[in-house]
Amino acid sequence: MAFTENEPPRKLDVWEIIENSGKKRNRADKVKVLKENVSWALKDVLRGIFDSTIQWNLPTGSPPPYTPSLEHNHPATLNRENRQFKYLVKGGAGDKLPAYKRENIFIAMLEGIHPNDAELVIKVINKEKPEGISKVVVEEAFPGLIKDSEEKPLVHY
């Protein structure tokens, strides 16, 4: 099928959005890239990295052995697979699962998504901040996303 002018542009993968935002020179441009490409997966990744209230129910450090998918032929996207995060965070649905099942879910996610997204997910689990994006940028792009930075709520009488 040939490209037509009426065809919508391809939705960027999460790693591409973070990379594009990180390459921008000023904060306003970084925020603009994040806002223009907003998705639940992007928000989940950024909150998983910057929010100290999010604790992962997986071992940190080097990733488990997995076979990354091919760049041009990955069966899933992080935009779809981010739903599996609920099994990987402490206090989520995965608390009831045995550790080996949680790790199998994690490995299946890594093997199904784009290899660069898989590397990003590993960085999220290890709380490694992406290059060029700070907590201030994320808070400006998505106010209220990072829960540990909120001030105490105002008391209403």
NORDA-V198538 format. One record per residue. RES is the residue in three letters. SS is DSSP state (h for helix, s for strand, l for the rest). PSI is psi as a letter, one per 40 degrees, with the letter a starting at -180 (999 if undefined). OMEGA is omega in whole degrees, 0 to 359 (NA if undefined). Layout:
res: (RES	RES)
ss: (SS	SS)
psi: (PSI	PSI)
omega: (OMEGA	OMEGA)
This chain:
res: (MET	ALA	PHE	THR	GLU	ASN	GLU	PRO	PRO	ARG	LYS	LEU	ASP	VAL	TRP	GLU	ILE	ILE	GLU	ASN	SER	GLY	LYS	LYS	ARG	ASN	ARG	ALA	ASP	LYS	VAL	LYS	VAL	LEU	LYS	GLU	ASN	VAL	SER	TRP	ALA	LEU	LYS	ASP	VAL	LEU	ARG	GLY	ILE	PHE	ASP	SER	THR	ILE	GLN	TRP	ASN	LEU	PRO	THR	GLY	SER	PRO	PRO	PRO	TYR	THR	PRO	SER	LEU	GLU	HIS	ASN	HIS	PRO	ALA	THR	LEU	ASN	ARG	GLU	ASN	ARG	GLN	PHE	LYS	TYR	LEU	VAL	LYS	GLY	GLY	ALA	GLY	ASP	LYS	LEU	PRO	ALA	TYR	LYS	ARG	GLU	ASN	ILE	PHE	ILE	ALA	MET	LEU	GLU	GLY	ILE	HIS	PRO	ASN	ASP	ALA	GLU	LEU	VAL	ILE	LYS	VAL	ILE	ASN	LYS	GLU	LYS	PRO	GLU	GLY	ILE	SER	LYS	VAL	VAL	VAL	GLU	GLU	ALA	PHE	PRO	GLY	LEU	ILE	LYS	ASP	SER	GLU	GLU	LYS	PRO	LEU	VAL	HIS	TYR)
ss: (l	l	l	l	l	l	l	l	l	l	l	l	l	h	h	h	h	h	h	h	h	h	h	l	l	l	h	h	h	h	h	h	h	h	h	h	l	l	l	h	h	h	h	h	h	h	h	h	h	h	l	l	l	l	l	s	l	l	l	l	l	l	l	l	l	l	l	l	l	s	l	l	s	l	l	l	l	h	h	h	h	h	h	h	h	h	h	l	s	l	l	l	h	h	h	h	l	l	h	h	h	h	h	h	h	h	h	h	h	h	h	h	l	l	h	h	h	h	h	h	h	h	h	h	h	l	l	l	l	l	l	l	l	l	h	h	h	h	h	h	h	l	l	l	l	l	h	h	h	l	l	l	l	l	l	l	l)
psi: (h	i	h	i	d	e	h	i	i	h	h	i	i	d	d	d	d	d	d	d	d	d	e	i	d	i	d	d	d	d	d	d	d	d	d	d	f	h	i	d	d	d	d	d	d	d	d	d	d	d	h	e	e	h	h	i	f	i	h	i	a	i	i	i	h	i	h	i	i	i	d	e	g	h	e	i	i	d	d	d	e	e	d	e	d	d	e	e	i	h	e	a	d	e	d	e	i	i	d	d	d	d	d	d	d	d	d	d	d	d	d	d	i	i	d	d	d	d	d	d	d	d	d	d	d	e	f	h	h	i	h	e	h	i	d	d	d	d	d	d	d	g	h	e	d	h	d	e	e	i	i	h	i	i	h	h	999)
omega: (182	178	176	181	181	182	180	179	180	177	182	172	183	181	179	179	181	178	180	179	180	181	180	186	182	186	182	179	179	179	181	180	180	181	181	184	185	174	178	181	178	179	179	180	182	178	179	180	192	184	182	177	177	177	183	182	181	176	178	181	182	183	175	178	178	179	181	177	178	182	185	186	177	188	183	175	178	177	177	186	180	176	181	180	182	178	187	181	176	182	180	182	182	178	182	182	172	184	183	179	176	181	176	177	180	180	179	177	181	182	184	185	178	182	178	174	178	177	178	179	177	176	178	181	180	180	177	183	179	182	175	180	180	178	179	179	181	180	178	181	184	181	179	181	182	188	185	180	182	175	178	180	177	179	179	182	NA)
